[in-house]
Amino acid sequence: MNDGLAFLEGATPEEIAERSAGNLLPVPWIEPADVVEAVLFLASDRARYITGTQLVIDAGLLTR
């Protein structure tokens, strides 16, 4: 996941880590297990009324 973020940013994972270290709030690394939990929820009956939405899994990065 983190390598993919680095690729999209045109940087190395190390450069992304250094850049995020300067943030007021640290950006935790997103692990595959974090995404799996969201997918399992969406595939479950508990999510049966969820339609047409985006589920952003970025540890709050968009809010910073």
N, CA, C and O atoms as a CHARMM CRD file, in Angstrom:
* protein
*
  256
    1    1 MET  N      0.82800  -1.18900   0.00000 PROA 1      0.00000
    2    1 MET  CA     0.00000   0.00000   0.00000 PROA 1      0.00000
    3    1 MET  C      0.87000   1.24900   0.00000 PROA 1      0.00000
    4    1 MET  O      0.62000   2.18500  -0.76000 PROA 1      0.00000
    5    2 ASN  N      1.87400   1.26400   0.83800 PROA 2      0.00000
    6    2 ASN  CA     2.71000   2.44800   0.95000 PROA 2      0.00000
    7    2 ASN  C      3.56400   2.64600  -0.28600 PROA 2      0.00000
    8    2 ASN  O      3.82900   3.77900  -0.68700 PROA 2      0.00000
    9    3 ASP  N      4.00000   1.54500  -0.89700 PROA 3      0.00000
   10    3 ASP  CA     4.74600   1.65600  -2.14500 PROA 3      0.00000
   11    3 ASP  C      3.85400   2.24200  -3.23400 PROA 3      0.00000
   12    3 ASP  O      4.32000   3.02200  -4.06500 PROA 3      0.00000
   13    4 GLY  N      2.58400   1.87400  -3.23500 PROA 4      0.00000
   14    4 GLY  CA     1.65100   2.41600  -4.21800 PROA 4      0.00000
   15    4 GLY  C      1.44700   3.90700  -4.04000 PROA 4      0.00000
   16    4 GLY  O      1.38600   4.64900  -5.02100 PROA 4      0.00000
   17    5 LEU  N      1.34000   4.35600  -2.78900 PROA 5      0.00000
   18    5 LEU  CA     1.21300   5.78700  -2.51800 PROA 5      0.00000
   19    5 LEU  C      2.45300   6.51700  -3.00300 PROA 5      0.00000
   20    5 LEU  O      2.35600   7.57400  -3.62600 PROA 5      0.00000
   21    6 ALA  N      3.60900   5.95600  -2.71900 PROA 6      0.00000
   22    6 ALA  CA     4.85900   6.57700  -3.15400 PROA 6      0.00000
   23    6 ALA  C      4.90600   6.65700  -4.67500 PROA 6      0.00000
   24    6 ALA  O      5.30100   7.68200  -5.23200 PROA 6      0.00000
   25    7 PHE  N      4.50600   5.58500  -5.34900 PROA 7      0.00000
   26    7 PHE  CA     4.50500   5.56700  -6.81000 PROA 7      0.00000
   27    7 PHE  C      3.60500   6.66500  -7.36500 PROA 7      0.00000
   28    7 PHE  O      3.98500   7.38200  -8.29100 PROA 7      0.00000
   29    8 LEU  N      2.40500   6.79200  -6.79000 PROA 8      0.00000
   30    8 LEU  CA     1.47200   7.82200  -7.25200 PROA 8      0.00000
   31    8 LEU  C      2.02400   9.22800  -7.04100 PROA 8      0.00000
   32    8 LEU  O      1.73400  10.14000  -7.81500 PROA 8      0.00000
   33    9 GLU  N      2.81000   9.39300  -6.00000 PROA 9      0.00000
   34    9 GLU  CA     3.40000  10.69400  -5.70100 PROA 9      0.00000
   35    9 GLU  C      4.69900  10.92800  -6.46600 PROA 9      0.00000
   36    9 GLU  O      5.25400  12.02600  -6.42300 PROA 9      0.00000
   37   10 GLY  N      5.19000   9.89900  -7.17000 PROA 10     0.00000
   38   10 GLY  CA     6.45700  10.02800  -7.87800 PROA 10     0.00000
   39   10 GLY  C      7.63300  10.11200  -6.92800 PROA 10     0.00000
   40   10 GLY  O      8.60300  10.82400  -7.18700 PROA 10     0.00000
   41   11 ALA  N      7.54400   9.38400  -5.83300 PROA 11     0.00000
   42   11 ALA  CA     8.58100   9.42500  -4.80500 PROA 11     0.00000
   43   11 ALA  C      8.85300   8.01500  -4.31200 PROA 11     0.00000
   44   11 ALA  O      8.16400   7.06600  -4.68500 PROA 11     0.00000
   45   12 THR  N      9.86100   7.89200  -3.47400 PROA 12     0.00000
   46   12 THR  CA    10.14700   6.60800  -2.83800 PROA 12     0.00000
   47   12 THR  C      9.37600   6.54500  -1.52000 PROA 12     0.00000
   48   12 THR  O      8.97800   7.58300  -0.99100 PROA 12     0.00000
   49   13 PRO  N      9.16000   5.33900  -0.98100 PROA 13     0.00000
   50   13 PRO  CA     8.50500   5.25100   0.33100 PROA 13     0.00000
   51   13 PRO  C      9.25300   6.04200   1.40800 PROA 13     0.00000
   52   13 PRO  O      8.63700   6.60900   2.31000 PROA 13     0.00000
   53   14 GLU  N     10.57700   6.07600   1.30600 PROA 14     0.00000
   54   14 GLU  CA    11.36900   6.82100   2.28200 PROA 14     0.00000
   55   14 GLU  C     11.09200   8.32300   2.18500 PROA 14     0.00000
   56   14 GLU  O     11.00000   9.01100   3.20100 PROA 14     0.00000
   57   15 GLU  N     10.95800   8.82400   0.95200 PROA 15     0.00000
   58   15 GLU  CA    10.66300  10.24800   0.76600 PROA 15     0.00000
   59   15 GLU  C      9.28200  10.60300   1.32000 PROA 15     0.00000
   60   15 GLU  O      9.09700  11.66300   1.91700 PROA 15     0.00000
   61   16 ILE  N      8.32700   9.71500   1.11800 PROA 16     0.00000
   62   16 ILE  CA     6.98600   9.94700   1.66200 PROA 16     0.00000
   63   16 ILE  C      7.04500   9.97600   3.18200 PROA 16     0.00000
   64   16 ILE  O      6.41600  10.82900   3.80900 PROA 16     0.00000
   65   17 ALA  N      7.79300   9.05300   3.78400 PROA 17     0.00000
   66   17 ALA  CA     7.91800   9.01000   5.24400 PROA 17     0.00000
   67   17 ALA  C      8.56300  10.28700   5.76800 PROA 17     0.00000
   68   17 ALA  O      8.11600  10.83500   6.77600 PROA 17     0.00000
   69   18 GLU  N      9.60600  10.76600   5.09700 PROA 18     0.00000
   70   18 GLU  CA    10.26700  12.00300   5.52300 PROA 18     0.00000
   71   18 GLU  C      9.32400  13.19500   5.39700 PROA 18     0.00000
   72   18 GLU  O      9.28100  14.05600   6.27500 PROA 18     0.00000
   73   19 ARG  N      8.57700  13.24000   4.30900 PROA 19     0.00000
   74   19 ARG  CA     7.64200  14.34700   4.08800 PROA 19     0.00000
   75   19 ARG  C      6.54400  14.35100   5.14400 PROA 19     0.00000
   76   19 ARG  O      6.18400  15.40800   5.66100 PROA 19     0.00000
   77   20 SER  N      6.01700  13.18700   5.46400 PROA 20     0.00000
   78   20 SER  CA     4.93500  13.13200   6.44200 PROA 20     0.00000
   79   20 SER  C      5.44200  13.35500   7.85800 PROA 20     0.00000
   80   20 SER  O      4.66400  13.72400   8.73700 PROA 20     0.00000
   81   21 ALA  N      6.74000  13.13700   8.09900 PROA 21     0.00000
   82   21 ALA  CA     7.30100  13.35900   9.43200 PROA 21     0.00000
   83   21 ALA  C      7.22600  14.83300   9.81100 PROA 21     0.00000
   84   21 ALA  O      7.22400  15.15800  10.99900 PROA 21     0.00000
   85   22 GLY  N      7.16500  15.73000   8.83400 PROA 22     0.00000
   86   22 GLY  CA     7.08600  17.15200   9.10900 PROA 22     0.00000
   87   22 GLY  C      5.67600  17.66100   9.35500 PROA 22     0.00000
   88   22 GLY  O      5.49600  18.83400   9.67800 PROA 22     0.00000
   89   23 ASN  N      4.68100  16.81000   9.20900 PROA 23     0.00000
   90   23 ASN  CA     3.28900  17.21800   9.44500 PROA 23     0.00000
   91   23 ASN  C      3.05100  17.46200  10.92800 PROA 23     0.00000
   92   23 ASN  O      3.72800  16.89200  11.78300 PROA 23     0.00000
   93   24 LEU  N      2.07900  18.31700  11.21800 PROA 24     0.00000
   94   24 LEU  CA     1.71600  18.52400  12.61600 PROA 24     0.00000
   95   24 LEU  C      1.18900  17.24300  13.23500 PROA 24     0.00000
   96   24 LEU  O      1.46400  16.93900  14.39600 PROA 24     0.00000
   97   25 LEU  N      0.43400  16.50100  12.45200 PROA 25     0.00000
   98   25 LEU  CA    -0.08300  15.21300  12.90300 PROA 25     0.00000
   99   25 LEU  C      0.56600  14.12400  12.06700 PROA 25     0.00000
  100   25 LEU  O      0.53900  14.19100  10.83800 PROA 25     0.00000
  101   26 PRO  N      1.14500  13.13000  12.70900 PROA 26     0.00000
  102   26 PRO  CA     1.79200  12.07500  11.92000 PROA 26     0.00000
  103   26 PRO  C      0.77400  11.28400  11.10500 PROA 26     0.00000
  104   26 PRO  O     -0.35700  11.06500  11.54000 PROA 26     0.00000
  105   27 VAL  N      1.18800  10.86600   9.93400 PROA 27     0.00000
  106   27 VAL  CA     0.34100  10.06100   9.06100 PROA 27     0.00000
  107   27 VAL  C      0.70200   8.59600   9.27800 PROA 27     0.00000
  108   27 VAL  O      1.80300   8.17800   8.92100 PROA 27     0.00000
  109   28 PRO  N     -0.20300   7.80900   9.85500 PROA 28     0.00000
  110   28 PRO  CA     0.12000   6.39200  10.03700 PROA 28     0.00000
  111   28 PRO  C      0.11100   5.66800   8.69900 PROA 28     0.00000
  112   28 PRO  O     -0.62700   6.03100   7.78300 PROA 28     0.00000
  113   29 TRP  N      0.93000   4.65300   8.60400 PROA 29     0.00000
  114   29 TRP  CA     0.95800   3.84600   7.38200 PROA 29     0.00000
  115   29 TRP  C     -0.31300   3.02800   7.29500 PROA 29     0.00000
  116   29 TRP  O     -0.76800   2.45800   8.28700 PROA 29     0.00000
  117   30 ILE  N     -0.88000   2.97300   6.11000 PROA 30     0.00000
  118   30 ILE  CA    -2.05100   2.14000   5.85500 PROA 30     0.00000
  119   30 ILE  C     -1.54500   0.74600   5.50500 PROA 30     0.00000
  120   30 ILE  O     -0.71400   0.58000   4.61300 PROA 30     0.00000
  121   31 GLU  N     -2.04700  -0.22800   6.20300 PROA 31     0.00000
  122   31 GLU  CA    -1.65900  -1.61400   5.96700 PROA 31     0.00000
  123   31 GLU  C     -2.76500  -2.31800   5.18000 PROA 31     0.00000
  124   31 GLU  O     -3.92800  -1.92200   5.26200 PROA 31     0.00000
  125   32 PRO  N     -2.41400  -3.35900   4.42000 PROA 32     0.00000
  126   32 PRO  CA    -3.44100  -4.10700   3.68500 PROA 32     0.00000
  127   32 PRO  C     -4.58300  -4.58600   4.58000 PROA 32     0.00000
  128   32 PRO  O     -5.73400  -4.62200   4.14500 PROA 32     0.00000
  129   33 ALA  N     -4.28000  -4.94800   5.81200 PROA 33     0.00000
  130   33 ALA  CA    -5.32700  -5.42200   6.72500 PROA 33     0.00000
  131   33 ALA  C     -6.37400  -4.34000   6.98600 PROA 33     0.00000
  132   33 ALA  O     -7.54300  -4.65200   7.21100 PROA 33     0.00000
  133   34 ASP  N     -5.96300  -3.06900   6.95700 PROA 34     0.00000
  134   34 ASP  CA    -6.91300  -1.97400   7.14800 PROA 34     0.00000
  135   34 ASP  C     -7.93400  -1.94100   6.01300 PROA 34     0.00000
  136   34 ASP  O     -9.12300  -1.72300   6.24700 PROA 34     0.00000
  137   35 VAL  N     -7.47700  -2.15400   4.80700 PROA 35     0.00000
  138   35 VAL  CA    -8.35700  -2.15800   3.64200 PROA 35     0.00000
  139   35 VAL  C     -9.25000  -3.39800   3.66600 PROA 35     0.00000
  140   35 VAL  O    -10.43000  -3.32800   3.32200 PROA 35     0.00000
  141   36 VAL  N     -8.68300  -4.52100   4.07300 PROA 36     0.00000
  142   36 VAL  CA    -9.44600  -5.77300   4.14700 PROA 36     0.00000
  143   36 VAL  C    -10.64000  -5.61100   5.08000 PROA 36     0.00000
  144   36 VAL  O    -11.74000  -6.06300   4.76300 PROA 36     0.00000
  145   37 GLU  N    -10.43500  -4.97300   6.22100 PROA 37     0.00000
  146   37 GLU  CA   -11.53900  -4.77300   7.16900 PROA 37     0.00000
  147   37 GLU  C    -12.67700  -3.98100   6.53000 PROA 37     0.00000
  148   37 GLU  O    -13.84800  -4.30600   6.72300 PROA 37     0.00000
  149   38 ALA  N    -12.33500  -2.95500   5.78000 PROA 38     0.00000
  150   38 ALA  CA   -13.36400  -2.15100   5.11400 PROA 38     0.00000
  151   38 ALA  C    -14.10000  -2.96200   4.05500 PROA 38     0.00000
  152   38 ALA  O    -15.32200  -2.87500   3.93700 PROA 38     0.00000
  153   39 VAL  N    -13.36000  -3.74400   3.29100 PROA 39     0.00000
  154   39 VAL  CA   -13.97400  -4.57500   2.24400 PROA 39     0.00000
  155   39 VAL  C    -14.89900  -5.61300   2.86600 PROA 39     0.00000
  156   39 VAL  O    -16.00000  -5.84500   2.36700 PROA 39     0.00000
  157   40 LEU  N    -14.45600  -6.23400   3.95000 PROA 40     0.00000
  158   40 LEU  CA   -15.30100  -7.23000   4.61600 PROA 40     0.00000
  159   40 LEU  C    -16.58700  -6.59500   5.14200 PROA 40     0.00000
  160   40 LEU  O    -17.65800  -7.19800   5.06400 PROA 40     0.00000
  161   41 PHE  N    -16.48200  -5.39200   5.67100 PROA 41     0.00000
  162   41 PHE  CA   -17.68500  -4.70200   6.13200 PROA 41     0.00000
  163   41 PHE  C    -18.63900  -4.44300   4.96900 PROA 41     0.00000
  164   41 PHE  O    -19.83500  -4.71700   5.06800 PROA 41     0.00000
  165   42 LEU  N    -18.10600  -3.91500   3.86500 PROA 42     0.00000
  166   42 LEU  CA   -18.96400  -3.60300   2.72000 PROA 42     0.00000
  167   42 LEU  C    -19.59500  -4.85300   2.11400 PROA 42     0.00000
  168   42 LEU  O    -20.67200  -4.78000   1.52100 PROA 42     0.00000
  169   43 ALA  N    -18.93500  -5.99000   2.25800 PROA 43     0.00000
  170   43 ALA  CA   -19.47200  -7.24600   1.73000 PROA 43     0.00000
  171   43 ALA  C    -20.45900  -7.90600   2.69500 PROA 43     0.00000
  172   43 ALA  O    -21.09200  -8.90400   2.35000 PROA 43     0.00000
  173   44 SER  N    -20.58700  -7.35600   3.88900 PROA 44     0.00000
  174   44 SER  CA   -21.44600  -7.97400   4.89600 PROA 44     0.00000
  175   44 SER  C    -22.87500  -7.43600   4.82200 PROA 44     0.00000
  176   44 SER  O    -23.14300  -6.43700   4.15400 PROA 44     0.00000
  177   45 ASP  N    -23.77800  -8.11100   5.51800 PROA 45     0.00000
  178   45 ASP  CA   -25.17000  -7.66300   5.60000 PROA 45     0.00000
  179   45 ASP  C    -25.29900  -6.32200   6.31300 PROA 45     0.00000
  180   45 ASP  O    -26.26100  -5.58900   6.08300 PROA 45     0.00000
  181   46 ARG  N    -24.34400  -5.99600   7.17300 PROA 46     0.00000
  182   46 ARG  CA   -24.40900  -4.71800   7.89800 PROA 46     0.00000
  183   46 ARG  C    -24.31200  -3.52500   6.95800 PROA 46     0.00000
  184   46 ARG  O    -24.71900  -2.42000   7.31900 PROA 46     0.00000
  185   47 ALA  N    -23.78300  -3.72900   5.76600 PROA 47     0.00000
  186   47 ALA  CA   -23.62900  -2.63400   4.80300 PROA 47     0.00000
  187   47 ALA  C    -24.66800  -2.70200   3.68900 PROA 47     0.00000
  188   47 ALA  O    -24.48500  -2.08800   2.63800 PROA 47     0.00000
  189   48 ARG  N    -25.74600  -3.43300   3.90200 PROA 48     0.00000
  190   48 ARG  CA   -26.71100  -3.67700   2.82300 PROA 48     0.00000
  191   48 ARG  C    -27.39200  -2.41300   2.31500 PROA 48     0.00000
  192   48 ARG  O    -27.89100  -2.40700   1.19000 PROA 48     0.00000
  193   49 TYR  N    -27.42900  -1.35100   3.10000 PROA 49     0.00000
  194   49 TYR  CA   -28.07700  -0.12100   2.65500 PROA 49     0.00000
  195   49 TYR  C    -27.08900   0.91700   2.13500 PROA 49     0.00000
  196   49 TYR  O    -27.48400   2.03500   1.80100 PROA 49     0.00000
  197   50 ILE  N    -25.83400   0.56600   2.06400 PROA 50     0.00000
  198   50 ILE  CA   -24.82400   1.48800   1.54500 PROA 50     0.00000
  199   50 ILE  C    -24.74900   1.32000   0.03300 PROA 50     0.00000
  200   50 ILE  O    -24.47800   0.23100  -0.47300 PROA 50     0.00000
  201   51 THR  N    -24.99400   2.41800  -0.67600 PROA 51     0.00000
  202   51 THR  CA   -24.90700   2.39700  -2.13700 PROA 51     0.00000
  203   51 THR  C    -24.28300   3.69800  -2.62300 PROA 51     0.00000
  204   51 THR  O    -24.45400   4.74800  -2.00400 PROA 51     0.00000
  205   52 GLY  N    -23.57400   3.62200  -3.71300 PROA 52     0.00000
  206   52 GLY  CA   -23.06500   4.80000  -4.39200 PROA 52     0.00000
  207   52 GLY  C    -22.25200   5.75300  -3.54900 PROA 52     0.00000
  208   52 GLY  O    -22.50800   6.95700  -3.56400 PROA 52     0.00000
  209   53 THR  N    -21.30400   5.26000  -2.83300 PROA 53     0.00000
  210   53 THR  CA   -20.47300   6.12700  -2.00700 PROA 53     0.00000
  211   53 THR  C    -19.00600   5.77000  -2.18100 PROA 53     0.00000
  212   53 THR  O    -18.66900   4.69400  -2.67500 PROA 53     0.00000
  213   54 GLN  N    -18.14700   6.67900  -1.77300 PROA 54     0.00000
  214   54 GLN  CA   -16.71200   6.40400  -1.76400 PROA 54     0.00000
  215   54 GLN  C    -16.28600   6.17700  -0.32700 PROA 54     0.00000
  216   54 GLN  O    -16.69200   6.91400   0.57300 PROA 54     0.00000
  217   55 LEU  N    -15.48700   5.18100  -0.11600 PROA 55     0.00000
  218   55 LEU  CA   -14.93900   4.91300   1.20500 PROA 55     0.00000
  219   55 LEU  C    -13.44800   5.21000   1.12600 PROA 55     0.00000
  220   55 LEU  O    -12.67600   4.42400   0.57600 PROA 55     0.00000
  221   56 VAL  N    -13.05400   6.33800   1.67400 PROA 56     0.00000
  222   56 VAL  CA   -11.65800   6.76300   1.61900 PROA 56     0.00000
  223   56 VAL  C    -10.93000   6.18000   2.82100 PROA 56     0.00000
  224   56 VAL  O    -11.28800   6.44400   3.96900 PROA 56     0.00000
  225   57 ILE  N     -9.91500   5.39300   2.54600 PROA 57     0.00000
  226   57 ILE  CA    -9.11500   4.77800   3.60600 PROA 57     0.00000
  227   57 ILE  C     -7.72200   5.38500   3.50500 PROA 57     0.00000
  228   57 ILE  O     -6.84100   4.85000   2.83200 PROA 57     0.00000
  229   58 ASP  N     -7.54000   6.51900   4.19000 PROA 58     0.00000
  230   58 ASP  CA    -6.26600   7.23200   4.08500 PROA 58     0.00000
  231   58 ASP  C     -5.75900   7.75400   5.42700 PROA 58     0.00000
  232   58 ASP  O     -4.88600   8.62100   5.46700 PROA 58     0.00000
  233   59 ALA  N     -6.30100   7.23100   6.52000 PROA 59     0.00000
  234   59 ALA  CA    -5.88800   7.62900   7.87500 PROA 59     0.00000
  235   59 ALA  C     -6.07200   9.12600   8.10300 PROA 59     0.00000
  236   59 ALA  O     -5.34100   9.72900   8.88900 PROA 59     0.00000
  237   60 GLY  N     -7.03700   9.72200   7.42400 PROA 60     0.00000
  238   60 GLY  CA    -7.31500  11.14100   7.60300 PROA 60     0.00000
  239   60 GLY  C     -6.42300  12.07500   6.81200 PROA 60     0.00000
  240   60 GLY  O     -6.43000  13.28200   7.05200 PROA 60     0.00000
  241   61 LEU  N     -5.65500  11.54400   5.87200 PROA 61     0.00000
  242   61 LEU  CA    -4.71900  12.35900   5.10500 PROA 61     0.00000
  243   61 LEU  C     -5.42100  13.49300   4.36600 PROA 61     0.00000
  244   61 LEU  O     -4.87600  14.59400   4.27600 PROA 61     0.00000
  245   62 LEU  N     -6.61900  13.24800   3.83600 PROA 62     0.00000
  246   62 LEU  CA    -7.33300  14.28800   3.09300 PROA 62     0.00000
  247   62 LEU  C     -7.79600  15.44100   3.97500 PROA 62     0.00000
  248   62 LEU  O     -8.07000  16.52900   3.47000 PROA 62     0.00000
  249   63 THR  N     -7.88500  15.22300   5.27000 PROA 63     0.00000
  250   63 THR  CA    -8.35900  16.27100   6.17100 PROA 63     0.00000
  251   63 THR  C     -7.23500  17.14800   6.69300 PROA 63     0.00000
  252   63 THR  O     -7.48300  18.08700   7.44900 PROA 63     0.00000
  253   64 ARG  N     -6.01300  16.85800   6.30300 PROA 64     0.00000
  254   64 ARG  CA    -4.87300  17.62600   6.83300 PROA 64     0.00000
  255   64 ARG  C     -4.45600  18.71200   5.90500 PROA 64     0.00000
  256   64 ARG  O     -3.51400  19.44800   6.20000 PROA 64     0.00000
